[in-house]
Amino acid sequence: MSSKPQLQDRPRVLIVGGGYVGFYAAMRLQSKIKNAGGIVTVVDPLPYMTYQPFLPEVAGGNIEARHSVVSHRRHLKDTELIDGEVASIDHKNRKASVKLEDGETFEIPYQDIIMSAGAQTKTFPIPGLAENGIGLKTIEEAVALRNQVLEKIESGSMESDDAVRRRALTFVVVGGGFAGIEAIAELEDLARAAVRRNSRLTMKDVRFVLVEAMGRIMPEVTEEQAVGVVEHLRSRGIEVLLNTSLASAVDGKLELISMPDKNPVDQFETDTLVWTAGVQANPLAKKSDFPVDERGRIKAGTDLRITGDDGPLENAWTAGDVSAVPDLSGGGVGGYCVPNAQHAVRQAKRLASNLLASREGGELVDYKHSTIGVVAGFGLGKGVANIYGRALFGLPAWMMHRGYHGLAIPTFERKARVISGWFWNMLLSRDTTQLEDLDRPRAAFRAAANPPKKDDSENDGGSKDDAKKPGEKTEVGAKK
C-alpha cells in the first residue's frame, strides 16, 4: 500500500525544514496564506522543532526532554505537515522531490519555497570518531548522553578493574564553543549530583576533559571572560586543554596532539566522547539548484530572497543556518549572520513579512538585527553573559540565561512546562535516575515470551539486535 500523503491542490508555500525558521515562518504564514486560498506545507523528518539551546540542560537533567521540543502538529494547525526529507528541488519547474521514511518518493508542486533546512554537526575524518563519538545537536543525543553519564557512574562505582573503572569514569568533550562549554559544565554538574548519592565514589574518581584546538574558548565573549570561564571550569576539576586536537579515537583510545605542531600530548581511554566542534549547512543546499557559497550555504540577499550572480530568484527564500545572510549590523563573522537561534527566529519573522509583501506588491524590508549579547549556563546557579557589552558571571549571568531562554522558547505551553520544571528541580533537586535499555525496548518482553531452553542457554528468543551478554550496555556511539 502506498504511504504517499494526500496533498491539497492549492497554491503552496513549501517550507523545507521545521526548525526555528520553518516553524516560525509557518506560524506567521499559515492563516494568511489559507485565507488567500493557498496552503503552507512543512516537510521535515521530525514532527517537532528542537529548541537547541536547551540541549545541554536536557543532557544535564535540568529539563525534561519533551519540554525542549515543540510539536508541529499541535501548533501548526493550519499547515500541511509531511514527515519526510526533501531529496531534490527543481525550482525552474517549481517542484520538489520528497522521500518518505519507507523510501517512497513523490513530487510536490509549489508557488513559493522557503529553504530552512538548518545545519548539522560538522566532523573531520578522525579515526574512530564516527564509531565512538556522539554529537549534541538533537534531542535524542542529549537524552542518550544523560543516560550514558549516569550509567557509567553507576557501573564504574562497582568496577574492580582499575583500567576499566578509569575508562568508564572519564568523560571527554571536544569543542570549546558555547555548545561544548555548556555541555561539559552541565554534565559535570549532573555527575556531581550522582556521585553525592553514591557512597562508593567521590568526584576525585571522575575525570572531565575539554579539548579545544584554538588558544581560547567561546569567541563570542570577551578575552577576559573566556579566561574567567577556563578558571571556573578548572576550579571544578575539569581539565581544559587549549591548543589541543583529537588525532584518534579508535576503540575509545584517545590520542591528543598539540596545535599547530601536532606533537603528542596525552593518551587515555574513555567510553564517553562528545563532539561539539562546529556545524555545517545542511547538505541539501548543495543538492538543490540554488546558488551556494564556498561553505555550502545558500546565498541570500538582505531581504532574505535567494540571490545569485544575476540577482534574486523569484519565489525563493531562505534564512537560518542553511543560508549566508549578510549581517547589516556589522557584527557578523565574515560579514554574515552567525548561525544561532537569535538570528534564525528574527529572520523567520522578517522573511514571512517579506513573502506576504511580495505577493501584494509591497516593499521588501532588509533584515538587520544587532545582537544584544550572549548568555550561557554552566549548571545550577553558574553562568556567563555579555549583555550590551556588560560582562556578567555566576548567579546573575545564570539568571539572565534562564530568563532569556525561558521566554525565547516558542509557545506559552512550552514556556510553562520548562519554567515549572526548573522550579520543581530547584525545590526537589535534580533527578539522577537513569533509564536503561532505551535502544532495546522489547528485550524484556522477548525474554519473558521466549525463555532460554536448557540445551540452548545462549538463545533468548530475541532478535540479533536484542542479544547482549549479561550486564553489557550499549555505549554512546558504539556500532550496533
C-alpha positions in Angstrom: 0.0 0.0 0.0 1.3 3.5 -0.9 2.2 5.8 2.0 2.2 8.9 -0.2 0.2 11.6 1.7 -2.9 13.1 0.1 -1.8 16.6 -0.9 -4.1 19.6 -1.0 -4.5 21.1 -4.5 -3.9 24.8 -3.7 -1.1 27.3 -4.4 1.6 26.2 -2.0 4.3 27.8 0.1 6.7 24.9 0.6 8.9 25.2 3.7 11.9 22.8 3.7 12.7 22.1 7.3 10.7 22.6 10.5 13.3 24.1 12.8 13.5 27.7 14.0 13.0 29.3 10.7 10.5 26.8 9.3 8.4 26.7 12.5 8.2 30.5 13.0 7.6 31.2 9.3 4.8 28.7 9.2 3.2 30.2 12.3 3.3 33.6 10.7 2.1 32.5 7.3 -0.4 29.7 7.8 -3.6 31.6 8.5 -2.9 34.4 6.0 -2.0 32.0 3.2 -5.0 29.9 4.0 -7.3 33.0 3.9 -5.8 33.8 0.5 -6.7 30.4 -0.9 -3.3 28.8 -0.5 -1.7 26.3 1.8 1.6 26.2 3.8 3.4 22.9 3.7 6.3 22.0 6.0 8.5 19.0 5.1 10.7 17.7 7.9 11.7 14.1 9.0 10.9 15.1 12.6 7.4 16.0 13.9 8.8 18.7 16.2 11.1 21.7 16.4 14.0 21.3 18.8 15.0 24.3 20.9 18.7 23.5 20.7 19.9 26.0 23.4 18.3 23.7 25.9 20.1 20.5 24.8 22.9 20.9 27.4 20.3 21.2 30.2 18.5 18.2 28.8 21.7 16.2 28.9 22.4 17.6 32.4 18.9 16.5 33.7 17.6 20.1 34.3 14.9 20.0 31.6 12.6 17.2 30.6 13.4 16.1 27.1 9.9 16.6 25.7 9.7 20.1 27.1 12.6 21.3 24.9 10.8 20.3 21.6 7.7 22.0 20.2 5.1 19.9 18.4 4.4 20.8 14.7 1.0 19.1 14.8 -0.2 20.9 17.9 0.9 24.4 17.0 0.8 24.4 13.1 -2.9 23.5 12.8 -3.4 25.3 9.5 -0.3 23.9 8.0 0.1 20.8 5.8 2.7 18.6 7.6 4.8 15.9 5.9 7.2 13.7 7.8 9.9 13.2 5.2 13.0 14.6 3.6 13.3 16.9 0.5 15.6 14.9 -1.7 15.9 17.4 -4.6 14.5 20.7 -5.9 13.7 21.8 -9.4 12.9 25.4 -8.8 12.7 26.2 -12.6 9.6 24.0 -12.7 8.5 24.7 -9.1 8.7 21.1 -7.9 10.4 19.3 -5.1 11.0 15.6 -4.6 10.2 14.3 -1.2 11.4 11.0 0.3 9.4 9.3 3.0 10.8 7.0 5.7 9.8 3.9 3.8 11.9 5.0 0.8 9.0 6.1 -1.4 9.4 9.4 -3.2 6.9 11.8 -4.8 6.8 15.3 -6.1 5.3 18.4 -4.5 4.4 21.4 -6.7 4.8 24.8 -5.1 4.5 28.5 -5.8 7.0 29.8 -3.2 9.7 27.9 -1.4 11.5 28.6 1.9 14.8 26.9 2.3 15.2 26.5 6.1 16.9 23.1 6.4 19.2 24.3 9.1 22.6 22.8 9.9 24.1 19.5 11.1 27.2 18.5 13.1 30.5 19.2 11.3 33.1 16.4 11.8 36.5 15.6 10.4 38.0 12.2 9.2 39.5 11.3 12.6 40.0 7.6 13.0 37.4 6.1 15.4 35.3 9.3 15.8 32.3 8.1 13.8 32.3 4.8 15.7 32.8 6.1 19.3 31.7 9.7 19.3 28.3 11.4 19.8 27.2 14.9 19.0 24.8 17.3 20.9 22.6 18.6 18.0 19.5 16.5 18.6 17.2 15.7 21.5 18.0 12.0 21.1 21.7 12.7 21.6 21.0 14.8 24.7 18.9 12.0 26.3 21.5 9.3 25.4 24.2 11.4 26.9 22.3 11.9 30.2 21.7 8.2 30.5 25.3 7.4 29.5 26.9 9.5 32.1 24.6 8.2 34.9 25.1 4.6 33.8 28.8 4.9 33.6 29.0 6.5 37.1 26.9 3.6 38.5 28.8 0.8 36.7 32.2 2.5 37.3 31.5 2.6 41.0 31.1 -1.2 41.1 34.1 -2.0 38.8 37.1 -3.6 40.5 39.4 -3.4 37.5 41.2 0.0 37.8 41.7 0.4 34.0 38.0 -0.3 33.2 36.9 1.9 36.1 39.0 4.9 34.9 37.7 4.4 31.3 34.1 4.4 32.5 34.5 7.5 34.7 36.3 9.6 32.1 34.2 12.0 30.1 35.5 14.0 27.2 34.1 16.9 25.2 35.8 18.2 22.0 35.0 21.8 21.1 35.3 24.9 23.2 32.4 26.9 21.7 29.2 27.7 23.5 27.8 24.2 22.9 30.9 22.4 24.3 31.4 24.6 27.3 27.7 24.3 28.3 27.7 20.6 27.7 30.7 19.8 29.8 29.6 22.1 32.6 26.1 20.6 32.7 27.4 17.1 32.5 29.9 17.7 35.3 27.1 19.2 37.4 25.0 16.1 36.7 27.9 13.8 37.6 28.5 15.7 40.9 24.9 15.2 41.9 25.0 11.5 41.0 28.3 11.0 42.9 26.8 12.6 46.0 24.2 9.8 46.0 26.8 7.1 45.5 28.8 6.1 48.6 31.4 4.2 46.5 32.6 7.3 44.7 34.0 10.8 45.2 34.5 13.4 42.5 38.2 12.6 42.6 37.3 9.3 40.9 35.6 11.2 38.0 37.6 12.8 35.2 36.2 15.5 32.8 38.3 16.7 29.9 37.6 19.6 27.5 39.7 19.6 24.2 39.9 22.8 22.2 42.1 23.3 19.1 42.3 27.0 19.4 44.1 29.1 22.0 40.9 30.3 23.7 37.3 29.2 24.2 34.0 30.9 23.5 34.9 33.5 20.9 31.5 35.2 21.4 32.6 36.6 24.8 35.5 38.9 25.8 39.0 37.6 26.2 38.8 38.3 30.0 35.5 36.4 30.3 36.9 33.5 28.3 39.9 33.3 30.7 37.5 33.5 33.6 35.4 30.6 32.2 38.5 28.4 31.9 39.5 29.3 35.5 35.9 28.4 36.6 36.0 25.1 34.9 39.4 24.2 36.3 38.2 25.1 39.8 35.6 22.4 39.4 38.3 19.8 38.5 37.6 19.9 34.7 40.8 19.6 32.6 40.8 22.3 29.9 43.3 21.5 27.1 43.7 24.5 24.8 45.7 24.4 21.5 45.0 20.6 21.6 43.3 18.4 19.0 41.9 14.9 18.8 44.0 12.8 16.5 42.4 9.3 17.0 39.6 7.7 18.9 39.9 4.1 17.7 38.2 1.7 20.2 37.8 4.6 22.6 41.5 5.1 23.0 42.1 8.8 22.6 45.2 10.3 21.2 45.6 14.1 21.7 48.1 16.3 19.9 49.2 19.9 20.3 48.3 22.5 17.8 49.7 23.6 15.4 52.9 21.5 15.7 50.9 18.2 16.2 53.2 16.8 18.9 51.7 14.1 21.2 50.0 15.5 24.3 48.2 12.6 26.0 46.7 9.2 25.6 43.9 7.7 27.6 40.7 5.7 27.2 37.0 6.8 27.6 33.6 5.4 27.0 32.1 8.8 26.5 33.3 11.1 23.7 31.2 14.2 22.9 31.9 16.1 19.7 30.7 19.8 19.6 33.4 21.2 17.3 31.3 23.1 14.8 28.3 22.8 12.5 27.8 23.0 8.7 24.9 23.8 6.4 22.5 21.0 5.6 24.0 19.1 2.6 20.6 19.6 0.8 21.8 23.1 -0.1 24.4 21.7 -2.4 21.9 19.2 -3.9 19.5 21.9 -4.8 19.7 24.1 -7.9 20.1 27.2 -5.7 23.4 29.2 -5.6 25.7 28.3 -2.7 28.9 29.9 -1.3 32.2 28.2 -0.6 30.9 26.9 2.7 27.9 25.2 1.2 25.4 27.8 2.4 22.6 29.1 0.2 23.3 32.7 -0.9 20.8 35.2 0.4 20.1 38.8 -0.1 19.5 41.3 2.7 15.7 40.9 2.1 16.1 37.1 2.6 15.4 36.2 -1.1 17.7 33.6 -2.5 20.1 35.6 -4.6 22.6 34.5 -7.3 25.0 36.4 -9.5 22.1 37.6 -11.7 20.1 38.9 -8.8 17.3 37.4 -6.6 15.3 34.4 -7.7 11.6 34.7 -7.9 9.5 33.0 -5.2 12.6 31.6 -3.5 13.5 32.5 0.1 16.0 31.3 2.7 17.1 32.0 6.3 18.8 30.4 9.3 21.8 28.2 9.5 21.5 26.8 5.9 21.9 30.3 4.5 24.5 33.0 4.1 22.6 36.1 5.2 24.5 39.4 5.1 24.8 41.0 8.6 24.0 44.7 8.1 24.8 45.3 11.8 28.5 44.8 11.0 29.0 42.3 13.8 28.9 39.1 11.8 31.8 36.8 11.1 33.0 37.4 7.5 30.1 39.9 7.1 27.4 37.2 7.6 24.9 36.5 10.4 26.3 33.8 12.7 24.3 30.6 13.0 22.3 31.0 16.2 18.7 30.9 17.4 18.6 34.7 18.0 19.1 35.4 14.2 17.0 32.5 13.0 13.9 33.5 14.9 14.1 37.1 13.8 14.9 36.2 10.2 11.9 33.9 10.0 9.6 36.7 11.1 11.1 39.1 8.6 11.0 36.5 5.8 7.3 35.8 6.4 6.5 39.5 6.3 8.5 40.0 3.1 6.9 37.0 1.4 3.5 38.4 2.1 4.5 41.8 0.9 5.9 40.4 -2.3 2.5 38.9 -3.1 0.8 42.2 -2.5 3.3 44.3 -4.4 4.6 45.8 -1.2 8.1 46.9 -0.3 10.5 44.4 1.0 12.4 45.3 4.2 16.1 44.3 4.7 16.9 42.1 7.7 19.0 43.9 10.3 19.5 42.9 13.9 22.2 43.9 16.3 22.8 41.2 18.9 22.1 42.4 22.4 24.6 39.9 23.8 25.2 36.3 24.7 24.3 34.1 27.7 25.5 30.7 28.8 24.6 28.4 31.7 27.2 26.2 33.5 24.8 24.3 35.8 22.7 25.4 38.6 23.5 29.0 39.7 26.5 29.3 37.4 26.9 31.1 34.1 28.5 33.8 32.0 26.9 36.6 30.0 27.8 39.7 27.9 24.8 42.0 27.6 25.2 45.3 25.8 29.0 45.0 26.5 28.5 44.4 30.2 30.2 41.3 31.5 28.3 39.2 34.0 29.4 36.0 35.8 28.0 33.5 38.2 24.4 33.7 39.6 23.4 37.0 37.7 24.6 35.5 34.4 22.8 32.2 35.1 19.6 34.1 35.9 19.9 36.1 32.6 20.5 32.8 30.8 17.4 31.2 32.2 15.3 34.3 31.8 16.2 34.8 28.2 15.7 31.2 27.0 12.6 30.7 29.2 11.0 33.5 27.3 12.5 32.6 23.9 11.2 29.1 23.5 8.1 29.3 21.3 4.5 28.9 22.6 3.1 29.6 26.0 2.6 25.9 26.9 6.3 25.1 26.3 7.4 28.1 28.4 5.1 27.0 31.2 6.4 23.4 31.1 10.1 24.5 31.1 9.8 27.1 33.8 7.7 24.9 36.1 10.2 22.1 35.6 13.0 24.5 36.7 11.0 25.4 39.8 10.5 21.8 40.9 14.1 20.9 40.1 15.3 23.7 42.4 12.8 22.6 45.1 13.3 18.8 44.9 16.8 18.7 43.4 17.9 17.2 40.1 16.6 13.8 39.1 19.6 11.4 38.6 17.6 8.3 37.7 19.0 6.7 34.5 16.7 5.0 32.0 18.2 1.8 30.7 17.7 -0.3 27.5 16.0 2.5 25.6 17.7 1.1 22.5 16.0 -2.3 23.1 12.5 -1.6 24.4 11.2 -5.1 23.6 14.1 -7.0 25.2 12.3 -7.8 28.5 9.1 -8.9 26.6 11.1 -11.1 24.3 12.9 -12.7 27.2 9.6 -13.4 29.0 7.9 -14.7 25.9 10.8 -16.9 24.9 12.7 -18.1 28.0 16.1 -19.8 27.2 16.0 -23.6 26.8 18.1 -25.8 28.9 20.0 -27.0 25.9 20.4 -23.6 24.3 21.1 -21.1 27.1 22.5 -18.6 24.6 19.3 -18.3 22.6 16.8 -16.0 24.4 14.4 -16.0 21.5 15.1 -12.4 20.7 16.5 -10.9 17.5 20.2 -10.5 16.9 19.8 -6.8 17.6 18.4 -7.5 21.1 21.1 -10.1 22.0 23.6 -8.9 24.7 25.7 -10.5 27.3 24.6 -10.2 30.9 25.4 -6.7 32.2 26.5 -5.4 28.8 25.5 -1.9 28.0 25.2 -0.1 24.7 27.9 2.6 24.5 27.3 6.0 23.2 28.4 6.0 19.5 29.1 2.2 19.5 28.2 0.2 16.5 25.1 -2.0 16.7 
